[in-house]
Amino acid sequence: MNIVYFLLIGLVAGWLAGLVLKGRGFGLFGNLIAGVVGAFAGGFLFDLLGITWGGVLGSIGTATIGAIVVLVVISLLRKAT
């Protein structure tokens, strides 16, 4: 059940990151994938910084920030090529 919860949080985070970046994302499917990857990245970054958010909203916030970071990095890498 935890993996389903994690995937759902990641999908919501990807959708929110797409809304925040307005056109700088990679379409709905790409943003959803970035959300799942961003959930890992956000959890890792926040753990390094010692920041913890509790509950579902904290998980969504962490994953959304991670997804935004992932989308921005991918966008910068695509422009560099």
Long-range contacts (C-beta under 8 A, 24 or more apart in sequence): 6-36, 6-39, 7-36, 9-39, 9-56, 9-59, 9-60, 9-63, 10-35, 10-36, 10-37, 10-38, 10-39, 10-63, 10-67, 11-35, 11-36, 12-60, 12-63, 12-64, 13-38, 13-39, 13-42, 13-60, 13-63, 13-64, 13-66, 13-67, 14-38, 14-67, 16-60, 16-64, 16-67, 17-64, 17-67, 17-68, 17-70, 17-71, 18-71, 20-64, 20-68, 21-68, 21-71, 21-72, 24-71, 24-72, 24-75, 25-71, 26-71, 26-74, 31-67, 31-71, 34-67, 34-70, 34-71, 34-74, 35-63, 35-64, 35-67, 37-66, 37-67, 37-70, 38-63, 38-64, 38-65, 38-66, 38-67, 38-68, 38-69, 38-70, 38-71, 39-63, 39-66, 39-67, 40-66, 41-66, 41-67, 41-69, 41-70, 42-66, 42-67, 42-69, 45-69
